[in-house]
Amino acid sequence: MRQVVLDTETTGLDPKQGHRIIEIGCVEIINRRITRNHYHQYIQPDRDSDEGALAVHGITSEFLADKPRFEDIADDFLTFIKGAELIIHNAPFDVGFIDSEFKRLKQNHSVDLGITTDHASILDSLVMARKMHPGQKNNLDALCKRYDVNNDKRELHGALLDSEILADVYLAMTGGQSNLLLDAAEKQTDTADSGREPGAIQRVENMDHQLSVQKATAEESMQHEQYLSALGDISLWGKQSTAE
């Protein structure tokens, strides 16, 4: 199963007002394991960011001046997400901007790429979080605190960093890697070798704790034997005990 955690940064809140994507970040998950494969691109939007948006992401027009435009990176981006399940926090926002960029390509360059759902399926992690934690804050910072995911480096929003954090949060929310304690040592080695940020490694290191082992009491053992005896020939466990 291939999933891609995706986030964007934009010049403002509404593509219908001409706002554009300025950064795309994607992190790949295969069979519930974060891989070393990611996609990251800054994009020249041919316009300035609103003051509110700039305060959130800190990406200036001067920084973006020499970056490629969306039409230059569209094929590589689609190649990366093709056939995957996209995990996006507040998916209508990001998908709305991506679809707006596709529409602009069709209008200005006669390149018809359809819409995002023509290339990948969508899972909205915000909708999932609201169902799991109704009445609580479910933004990314709140979820990091709830699931003990390190986000110390998140002073400003960034598409790739937020995708990496959301990947950790999603796996914790859905009971993935954080519950596989017997595989913790292997995961720690894989994560350390992957070159990912220390914040991602912290989650694996915190999994290294002791499990308590509860042994059956003498009374419980006797009750178990009585239960197997009552089952008679249909009990495979009883036959195994007899053979031994």
C-alpha positions in Angstrom: 0.0 0.0 0.0 1.5 3.3 -1.1 0.5 6.5 0.6 1.8 10.0 0.2 1.5 12.6 2.9 1.1 16.0 1.2 1.1 19.7 2.2 1.3 23.0 0.4 2.1 26.6 1.2 0.3 29.3 -0.7 0.3 33.1 -1.2 -3.1 33.3 0.5 -6.3 31.5 1.4 -8.4 31.4 -1.8 -7.4 30.3 -5.3 -10.5 32.0 -6.7 -8.9 35.3 -5.7 -5.8 34.4 -7.7 -3.7 33.0 -5.0 -1.1 30.4 -5.9 0.9 27.5 -4.6 4.5 28.4 -3.6 5.7 25.1 -2.0 4.7 21.5 -2.2 6.1 18.8 0.2 5.4 15.1 0.0 6.5 12.2 2.2 6.0 8.6 1.0 4.7 5.8 3.2 4.7 2.2 2.0 3.0 -0.5 4.0 2.9 1.8 7.0 6.6 2.6 6.9 8.0 6.0 6.2 10.5 5.7 3.3 13.5 7.9 2.3 11.6 8.9 -0.8 10.1 12.4 -0.7 9.1 15.2 -3.1 9.8 18.9 -2.3 9.6 21.9 -4.6 9.4 25.7 -4.2 7.4 27.4 -6.9 7.4 30.9 -8.5 3.8 32.1 -8.2 4.1 35.4 -10.2 2.6 37.3 -7.4 3.3 38.4 -3.8 2.0 36.6 -0.7 -0.6 38.3 1.5 0.8 39.6 4.8 -1.1 37.0 6.8 0.2 34.1 4.6 3.8 35.5 4.8 3.6 35.6 8.6 2.7 31.9 8.5 5.3 30.5 6.1 7.9 33.2 5.9 8.6 32.5 2.2 9.4 35.8 0.5 8.9 36.8 -3.2 12.7 37.4 -3.4 13.4 33.9 -2.4 10.9 32.5 -5.0 12.1 34.8 -7.8 14.4 32.1 -9.4 12.2 29.1 -8.7 10.4 27.1 -11.4 6.7 27.8 -12.2 4.0 25.2 -11.7 3.9 24.2 -15.3 7.6 23.3 -15.1 7.1 20.9 -12.2 3.6 19.5 -12.9 4.8 16.3 -14.6 7.3 15.4 -11.9 4.7 16.1 -9.2 2.1 13.9 -10.8 4.6 11.1 -11.3 5.3 11.1 -7.6 1.6 11.1 -6.4 0.3 8.8 -9.2 -1.8 5.9 -7.9 -1.2 6.8 -4.2 -3.6 7.6 -1.4 -2.9 11.2 -0.5 -3.0 12.0 3.2 -3.8 15.7 3.7 -4.8 17.7 6.8 -7.8 19.8 5.7 -7.7 18.3 2.2 -10.2 20.7 0.5 -7.7 23.5 1.0 -4.7 21.8 -0.6 -6.6 19.9 -3.3 -8.5 23.1 -4.2 -5.2 24.9 -4.9 -3.8 22.0 -6.8 -6.9 21.7 -9.0 -6.7 25.5 -9.5 -3.2 25.1 -10.8 -4.3 22.3 -13.2 -7.2 24.5 -14.4 -4.7 27.4 -15.0 -2.5 25.0 -17.1 -5.5 24.0 -19.2 -6.5 27.6 -19.8 -3.1 29.1 -20.4 -1.1 26.3 -22.0 -3.8 23.9 -23.3 -2.5 21.1 -21.0 -5.4 19.1 -19.6 -4.3 17.2 -16.4 -7.8 16.8 -15.1 -8.1 17.1 -11.3 -6.2 15.6 -8.4 -8.6 12.7 -7.9 -8.0 11.6 -11.4 -4.5 10.7 -10.3 -4.8 9.7 -6.6 -7.3 9.1 -3.9 -7.7 11.4 -0.9 -7.7 10.8 2.9 -8.4 13.9 5.0 -6.6 13.4 8.3 -8.5 16.4 9.8 -11.8 14.7 9.2 -10.4 11.5 10.8 -9.1 13.5 13.8 -12.4 15.2 14.4 -14.2 11.9 14.4 -11.7 10.4 16.9 -11.5 13.5 19.1 -14.8 15.4 18.8 -15.0 18.8 20.5 -11.2 19.1 20.8 -8.6 21.0 18.9 -7.4 18.9 15.9 -4.8 21.2 14.2 -1.4 19.7 13.6 0.2 21.3 16.7 -2.6 19.9 18.9 -2.3 16.4 17.4 1.5 16.5 17.9 1.0 17.2 21.6 -1.8 14.6 21.9 0.3 11.8 20.3 3.7 12.9 21.6 5.2 13.8 18.2 8.1 16.1 18.4 7.5 19.3 16.4 10.1 21.6 18.1 11.5 22.7 14.7 8.1 24.0 13.5 8.6 27.7 14.2 7.1 28.5 10.8 5.0 26.4 8.5 6.8 24.6 5.7 5.3 22.0 3.3 7.9 19.3 3.6 8.4 19.7 7.4 4.6 19.7 8.0 4.3 16.5 5.8 7.0 14.8 7.8 5.2 15.7 11.1 1.8 14.7 9.7 3.2 11.3 8.6 4.3 10.6 12.2 0.9 11.9 13.5 -1.1 9.8 11.0 0.8 6.6 11.9 0.2 7.3 15.6 -3.5 8.1 15.1 -4.1 4.8 13.2 -2.1 2.7 15.7 0.7 1.9 13.3 4.4 2.0 14.0 4.1 3.2 17.6 2.4 -0.1 18.6 4.9 -2.4 17.0 7.2 -2.5 20.0 8.9 -5.8 19.0 10.2 -4.1 15.8 11.4 -0.9 17.6 15.1 -1.6 17.2 14.9 -2.1 13.5 12.8 1.0 13.1 15.3 3.1 15.1 18.1 1.9 12.8 16.1 2.6 9.6 15.1 6.1 10.8 18.6 7.0 11.9 19.9 6.0 8.5 17.2 7.9 6.5 18.6 11.3 7.1 15.2 12.6 8.4 15.1 15.4 11.0 15.7 14.5 14.7 12.0 15.3 15.5 11.0 12.2 13.5 13.6 10.0 15.3 12.3 11.0 18.7 9.1 9.1 18.3 10.9 5.9 17.7 13.3 6.4 20.6 10.4 7.0 22.9 9.0 3.5 22.1 11.9 1.8 23.9 10.1 1.0 27.2 9.4 -2.1 29.2 6.4 -4.3 28.8 4.9 -5.9 31.9 4.3 -9.6 31.7 1.3 -11.0 33.6 1.4 -14.7 34.4 -1.6 -16.7 35.1 -2.3 -17.5 38.8 -2.7 -21.1 40.0 -6.5 -20.7 40.1 -6.6 -19.3 36.6 -4.5 -22.2 35.3 -6.9 -24.7 36.9 -9.9 -22.9 35.4 -8.2 -23.1 32.0 -7.6 -26.8 32.3 -11.2 -27.4 33.3 -12.4 -25.4 30.3 -10.2 -27.4 27.9 -11.5 -30.7 29.4 -15.1 -29.6 28.9 -14.4 -29.0 25.2 -13.4 -32.6 24.7 -12.1 -33.8 21.3 -12.8 -30.4 19.6 -10.0 -28.8 21.6 -6.7 -28.8 19.7 -5.0 -27.5 22.8 -6.2 -30.5 24.8 -4.9 -32.9 22.2 -1.5 -31.2 22.2 -1.3 -31.5 26.0 -2.2 -35.2 25.8 0.5 -35.8 23.2 3.1 -34.1 25.3 
